[in-house]
């Protein structure tokens, strides 16, 4: 790792067996929400999807529903999506634009800054006119990397302090200018931690994501990424966020038996004016060659953020899990967004998002390579919400989703006494230790 990407501090793990009740118990589900979910910064909205005053987005987190609203001065405020009269939800749609939020029950109306502006029959309230006394309940709201983050704790630390080293890592990419090309959401039949546990380790990759095809094809990793734990860097931050860095551009199993560069690595090389045939039998040279080609050619193609990237960030898989519920694989030009939110009432279900963002170099017209295939760069993305199995979430994520319900069922078995974790699964252990800390009132 280069000096540009310094080491994260070493963490001492206490040991945790991850017993099944953590994924099935309604009591644990309630404790977790009350003491952890309401005390952390949550990535919810996207700034460029609400550009005009009065634009709003709604995101739900467990039993809570949050409104994010663009103000007249172009700032963004966040409020609980609940009328102060008798608790009715103000909106049920996903997005919109308003001058006022009007409750569909009794027509109480709130301005976009949360001020109660109108009530029916104001003279008929024994405690006096509610206007001037009641407003929407706000909550801390900040922006970073183009996303809107909220925290239900009025005494929270700043978002930058919460993110720790993530702030510096992500600031290199100019993520606020990237555009979304895939937006898929389903209800996964498992606890939200099953999803995050999965994305906190690569131990499952050789089994769940085994390449298909001929014998030769099965011997190479099509992504060109080396997922062997012995070559992977695992980092744990003081704040509870994790980073896993897997070498890319050349992996030990990315070649055919005769040394020919496989796909998609070969196509990626051609995109950067490298001839895969010239590297036959010397695949170990492709990683450095790709780094040099992207650094040399990128600025001329409009990739202005390349000047801020370390060499490894051009080729390697930088996989982050942000506590508590967000995982992302971040490439030089692609951002794979994976988020799991708790179900409103059922600990054995969760809301699972699979989105993809890509950079927007000026003048670039080439299609975007995403997890669900090649997408036209000028595409208008609609957010698709569907039941499990109604639509593919992308080949790799579909493979994960086949495993999740089997694991959830196993957690209900009296035969499961707790997880027996390998060293490369230390990020899973760390995550659960942090959840317990929050429940006990201890902050990182």
Secondary structure, 3 states (H helix, E strand, C coil): CCCCCCCCCCCCCCCCCCCCHHHHCHHHHHHHHHHCHHHCEEEEEEHHHCCCCCEEEEEEECCEEEEEEECCCCCEEEEECCCCCCCCCCCCCCEEECCEEECCCCCCEEECCCEEEECCCHHHCCCCCCCCCCECCEEEEEEECCEEEEECCCCCCCHHHHHCHHHHHHHCCCHHHCEEEEEEEEEECCCHHHHHHHHCCCCCHHHHCCCCCCHHHHCCCCCCECCCHHHEEEEECCCCCEEEEECECCCCCCECCCCCECCCHHHHHHHCCCCHHHHCCCHHHHHHHHHHHHHHHCHHHCCHHHHHCCCHHHHCEEEEEECCCEEEEECCCEEEEEEEEECCCCCCCEEEEEEEEECCCCCCCCCEEECCEEECCCCCCCCEEECCCCCCCCHHHHHHHHHHHHHHHHHCCCCCCCCCCCHHHHHHHHHHHHHHHHHCCCCC
